[in-house]
Amino acid sequence: MKRCMLILIALLVLYCQSGMSNAVAADDAVTSEVRKDVERTLDLWREGRYEDVYRRVIESGGHTKEYFISSLAAAPRRPSCCWEKMQEVRVSVKDDRRALLTAKFGLDTGTGVEFMTRGVKLEKDDGIWKIHMSELFSLSGKGKKVSGGKKKTK
């Protein structure tokens, strides 16, 4: 009887551990996906592919695509390349559609690289982790609140 009970307990422990390792593996996969999508968005921005960037943002403020593109193109900062782009990355997954990525972002200013540590909110849409437009404007030096420009009319 004791032997049977010990075997049952051992099986239960193994079952619980395998469930936890699957959850950790799932978290690692989502964390990796979030990071990869943010890096891709930053790369597109650095390359000047603003229309592609626009498809990877969550709209805010009702600004037109043209306003977004012209604002990002004229911004005083843009992502740095390679290892300077994002350092000390931490991802907090809120649920299957929301996450927060905190990193030290390297941003080219034209006269050098400025580092900014901050968190950016992300939402998963169409299979891509998208950054909020206001977060991107903030990184670009356009400020959290974007004023001016034409707004979309419905």
C-alpha positions in Angstrom: 0.0 0.0 0.0 2.8 2.4 0.9 4.6 1.5 -2.3 1.5 2.2 -4.3 1.0 5.6 -2.6 4.7 6.6 -3.2 4.4 5.7 -6.9 1.1 7.7 -7.2 2.8 10.7 -5.5 5.8 10.5 -7.8 3.6 10.3 -10.8 1.6 13.3 -9.6 4.8 15.3 -9.0 6.1 14.4 -12.5 2.8 15.4 -14.0 2.8 18.8 -12.3 6.4 19.5 -13.3 5.7 18.7 -16.9 2.7 21.0 -16.9 4.8 23.8 -15.4 7.6 23.3 -18.0 5.1 23.5 -20.8 3.8 26.8 -19.4 7.3 28.1 -19.1 8.0 27.0 -22.7 4.8 28.7 -23.9 5.8 31.9 -22.0 9.3 31.8 -23.6 7.8 31.4 -27.0 5.5 34.3 -26.6 8.3 36.4 -25.1 10.5 35.6 -28.1 7.6 36.4 -30.5 7.0 39.8 -28.8 10.7 40.7 -29.0 11.0 39.6 -32.6 8.0 41.6 -33.7 9.2 44.8 -31.9 12.7 44.4 -33.4 11.2 43.9 -36.9 9.1 47.1 -36.4 12.2 49.1 -35.3 14.2 47.7 -38.3 11.5 48.7 -40.8 11.5 52.2 -39.2 15.3 52.5 -39.4 15.2 51.4 -43.1 12.6 54.2 -43.8 9.9 51.7 -44.7 7.2 53.8 -43.0 4.2 52.2 -44.8 5.3 48.8 -43.5 5.7 50.4 -40.0 2.2 51.8 -40.2 0.8 48.3 -40.7 2.5 47.3 -37.5 1.1 50.0 -35.2 -2.2 50.3 -33.2 -3.7 53.6 -34.4 -4.3 56.3 -31.8 -5.3 59.9 -32.1 -7.2 59.3 -35.4 -4.2 60.5 -37.5 -4.0 59.7 -41.2 -1.5 57.3 -42.6 0.1 60.2 -44.5 0.5 62.2 -41.2 2.0 59.2 -39.5 4.5 58.6 -42.3 5.5 62.2 -42.6 5.9 62.6 -38.9 8.0 59.5 -38.5 10.2 60.5 -41.5 10.8 63.9 -40.0 11.3 62.7 -36.4 14.5 63.7 -34.6 15.3 60.1 -33.5 15.2 56.7 -35.2 16.2 53.3 -34.0 19.9 52.4 -33.9 21.2 49.3 -35.5 22.3 46.0 -34.2 23.1 45.6 -30.5 22.3 49.2 -29.7 18.7 48.9 -30.9 17.3 47.1 -27.8 19.2 46.1 -24.6 18.1 44.7 -21.2 14.8 43.5 -22.7 12.0 42.3 -20.4 8.6 41.2 -21.6 5.5 41.0 -19.4 2.7 39.1 -21.1 -0.6 40.3 -19.7 -2.8 37.9 -21.7 -3.0 36.4 -25.2 -3.5 39.9 -26.8 -1.6 42.3 -24.5 2.0 42.6 -23.5 4.5 45.1 -22.1 8.1 45.2 -23.4 10.6 47.1 -21.3 14.0 47.8 -22.8 16.8 50.3 -23.1 16.3 51.6 -26.7 19.2 53.0 -28.7 18.0 55.9 -30.8 20.1 57.7 -33.4 19.8 61.5 -33.1 22.0 62.5 -36.1 24.8 63.5 -33.7 25.1 60.2 -31.8 23.1 57.6 -30.0 20.7 58.4 -27.2 19.5 55.6 -24.9 16.1 55.6 -23.4 14.8 53.0 -21.0 11.1 52.6 -21.0 8.2 50.2 -21.5 6.0 50.1 -24.6 2.5 48.6 -24.7 1.8 46.0 -27.4 -1.3 44.4 -28.7 -1.5 41.3 -30.9 -3.5 41.9 -34.0 -3.5 39.9 -37.3 -0.8 37.6 -35.8 1.6 40.5 -35.1 2.5 42.1 -31.8 1.9 45.8 -32.7 3.1 48.9 -30.8 0.8 51.8 -30.1 1.3 54.8 -32.4 1.7 57.1 -29.4 4.5 54.9 -28.1 6.3 55.0 -31.4 5.9 58.8 -31.6 7.3 59.1 -28.1 10.4 57.0 -29.0 10.8 59.1 -32.2 11.0 62.4 -30.2 7.6 63.6 -31.4 6.3 63.3 -27.8 3.6 61.2 -26.2 0.8 63.6 -27.3 0.9 64.4 -30.9 -0.5 67.7 -31.8 -1.2 69.2 -35.2 -1.6 67.2 -38.4 -4.7 66.2 -40.1 -7.0 63.8 -38.3 -9.1 61.2 -40.0 -12.7 62.1 -40.6 -15.3 59.5 -40.6 
